[in-house]
Amino acid sequence: MTFGPMQVLVVGFDGTEFTGTIAAELRRLREHDIVRLVDLIVVRKEANGDVTSLETSDLTDAESAELGAFAGALVGLDAGDEDSEANGAAMLEDEVWFVADAIPPGTSAAVAILEHRWAIPLRDAIEQTGGRALADAWLHPSDIVELNQAARSSGLA
């Protein structure tokens, strides 16, 4: 199976109520095969400290097993172990509680692993012509604004 590049995105929110705006945009991106949701965990911590979580994924069982074995190998789980799936589930539960511990009461957090499907044909074209990635980094618009401000204040721009 071929996977595209993946991004881990962690977002925090004041409050615990959602309007559906983000879900609608994520649905649009998924419908156009721009991204695929490898995993999403949303954790809400009420003002009284009660925690609820929701998890979802777009992966099939086979894709999940393949990716899970790969991820397990990266974090040191034995992919051939009969209990590796149970260990992975226990790790996921631990991660939910870690996120819940990190967010203040009355707030929410979402941790998403997004597969960038749009990049698969580009990667394939690069590989077919003998190219290979030499570096890879995300540059956010706020980074560009900060770089421009720094350049202006130092007289470079």
N, C-alpha and C positions, 0 to 999 in steps of 0.2 A: 504494500500500500504506500502511496505517496502522500506525504504531508507537506504543507507549505510552511513558511517561517511562522513562528509563534511568538506572541507577545503576552507578557503577564502585566495586567493592568489592575491597580489597586486604587479604589476611589472611596473617599469618605464623605458622609453627608450629615448635616445637622438635622436632627429630627428622625422620625422613624416611618413617616408616611411618604409614599411615592405616587407621582401623578400619572405614570405610564409613558411619559415622553421619551425616556431613555429606552424602555422596552420596545416602543414603536420604531425608533431609529435602528436599534439592534436587529429587529425583525426585518426591516427593509434591507439592511446590509446582508443579512443571511439569505433572504429571498433572491437577491441578485448575485449570490455566490461570491461576494466580495470578502466576507469573513465567515468562518465557521466557529461556533462556540464549542471549544474543547471541554471547558469546564467553567461553571459560574457558581460561586457561593455568595449569597447575600446574607449578612448577619445583622440583626436588629437587636439593640439593647434598650429596653424600655427604661424610663426614668427610675422605676423601682428595682432595676437590675435584671429583670427577666430577659432571657435571651431566646430568640427564635432564629432559625436559619432555613434557607432554601437552597437546594442545589439542582442544577440542570446541565445537560450536555447535548450536543448534536451528534455525537459519535455513535456508530453502530456498536453492538457488543464486540464484534471482531476487531474493529478499530480501537475500541477502548482497551481490549485485552492486549493488542500489539503496543499501543502507546503506553499502557500501564506497565508492561514488562520493560519497555525502554526506560520509562521514568523510574521504575523500581531499581533498575541497574544503575542509573545515575546516582540515586540516593543510597545505594548499598543493599537493596533488598535482593534476595535470590529469586530470580524470575522463574526458576525451575521448581521452586518450593511450592507444595500444594497449598500452603497457607499464605502465599504471597498476596493473593487477592484480599484475604482477610486482613493481612498486615497493612495493605494499602488503604483499606476502609478505615482501619483504626488510626492510621496516620492522618487521613482526611478529617476524621472526627477531632483529632488533636489539633489540627490546623484551624478548624472552626472555633474551637475554644480559645486558641491562641489569639485569633482575630477578635473574638468577643472580649478577651482580657485587655486587648490593646485599645478598644474604643470606649469612650466615656458613656455613662448612662444618658439616654435620650438621643443617641445618635445611631447611625447605620454605616456599614461598610460593605463594599462588593469587591470580590477578587475574581477576575476573569482571566481565562487563558483563551486568547483569540488566535485562530489560525488564519493567516492572510492568504486566502485562496487566489486573489488576483496576482500574487507574485509567482505562482507555480509556472505559468507559461514563460514568464521572463527568466526565471531561474533555468528552465529547460533550454531556452534559446541560448543563454550564456554558456551552459555546459556543452551544448551541441556544437558551438563554435570554438571550443577549447578554452573558454574563459573560466575563471574561478574567482570567488570572492576573496579580496585581500583585506577588507575591513568592513564592518557593519555597525552602524550606530543610528539612534533616533535623534533627530534634531527637532525640537518643539518650537513653535512660533515665539513663545516667551523667551527661549534661549537666544533667538535672533534679535529680539528687542534689547535684551541685556547686552549682547555683543555690540550692537550699534551704539548704545548709550556709553559703554566702556570706551569704544573707539572715539566717540565724540569728545568725551572728557579727557582723553589722553592726546587729542589732537591728530589722531590717525584718520579721521573721516571728515 
